[in-house]
Amino acid sequence: MDNELFYEPEDGFWLDDDQLEFEANNLEPEWSKPTNLFIRRMSDPARLANGIQDIALADFKQVVGALVHADPSATYRFMVIPLHRAGHRLSVQLISTANGELPPLRADNACSLAKAFEWMASRASHFEVSFAAGGTYWVHKQ
């Protein structure tokens, strides 16, 4: 798995926001554990490999939390297809799981996931994103 980030500072992802201030005020130290039984059932890697259609971003974030809490040493890479330009409803498919892979130094925190998905949804019909413990994620270059 490569660790190239899709967006770099020159891409303008953080153009209108101060990244350090945003993350300091909203930092999520870890992906949250889902309390909803249905979300936990959706988090089965075999089911995710077949894909989930039309899931809300908030629910997908809980699916990621369930995966990370089940195996904190794993990194999960998903294909994401935004269903709207706002990036709040998605179709997702787990495309790989790797153990022992470290997030890139410039990986983002879970607190900015909605902003990143909205930004990506307005620029691409689909994209790949990886998630790891510590509330980290990164979008891959295509």
N, C-alpha and C positions, 0 to 999 in steps of 0.2 A: 504494500500500500504506500503510495506517495503521500508526502505531507505538504504539498504545495497548496498555499491558500489561494482561493479564487480572487478575493479582493485584497488589494494592497492600498496603502494610504493614498496613492495617486488616483485610485478608482473613485474616490469620493464617498465611500461608505460612511465615514465619520465626519463628513464635510460640515454638517450643520450642528454637530454635537461635540462636546468635549468628552472623549472616550474615558479618560481617567475619572472625571467627575461623575459621568453616568455610571460606570462600574462601581465606583466607591459608594454611591448612593443606593445602588440596586444589587450589589453582589449576591450571588447565590452560591454558597460554598459547595453544594452538592445537588445533584438532581433529586427532586423530591420523590419519596415512595408513594405509589398510588394507594388510595384507600378504597377506591371503587373496584369491586370484584370483577366487573366486566373488563376494565382496563388491564387488570392483572392477567386475565385469560387471553386477551389480545396480545400480550407480551411474549407469547411462546415463539421462540425463534423459527420453528418450522412454519408456523402460521405467517409470521412476518416475511419469510422468504417467498411465500406465495403472494404477498402484497395485501394491503388494506386500502380500500377505496373510500374516499370522502370522509376523512377523519379530521376533526377540529385540531388546530395547532396545540391548544391546551391539552387535549387528550393525548396527542402524539408525544408531547413533552413528558407526560406521566408514563407512557409506554417506555420511553427512553430511561426514565427513572427506575422502572421495574427491571429492565435489562441490566443496568449498571449496578443496582443493588444485588442482583442475583450473581453477578460475576464482575467485581470491581477491577479485575486485571484485564478485562477484554475491552476492545475498541470495536464499535459497531458502525458499519458504513451503510448508508441508505441512499437509494435513488428517491428523489422527491419530485413530484409533479404538482405544482400549485394549480388549484382548480379555479382560482380567481387572482387577479393582479394584486390583491391585498395580502395574499399568502396565508390567509387564516383557515382555509380548508384545503386539504391535501390528499393525494394518493401517494402511498409510500411502499417501498419494498426493501427489505434487508438484503443487501447484495454480498456482504462479507462480514466475518467476525475474525478478529486477530487478537492474539494474546501477547501481552508484554510490550505493545507498541506505545511509545510515549507521544503525547500530543505535541504539536509544534510549539515553539516558544511564543508565537503570536496567536495561539488559539484564543478564541473568544469565550466569555463566560455565558452561562445559561441565561443570565438576565437580559442579554441582547438578542436572544433567539428570534423573538417576534419581529424585531427591527431587521434582522438579517434576512429572514424569510420574505418579508415584505419587499425588501430591496432586491432580492434575487428574483422574486415573482414578477417584478416589473422589467426584468432584464433577460430572463431565460424561461423557456418552456419546461425545462427540467434541470436538475442539478444534483450533485452528490455531496453528502455531508456526513462527517464522522462524529461520533460521540464517545466520550471517555469519562471515567470517574473524575471527581474534582469539579464537576459542573462545567466541563469544557466541551467545545465543539469547534469544528472548522469545516468550511466549504471548500471543496476541491475544484481545481481548474479542470476544464473539460478538454 
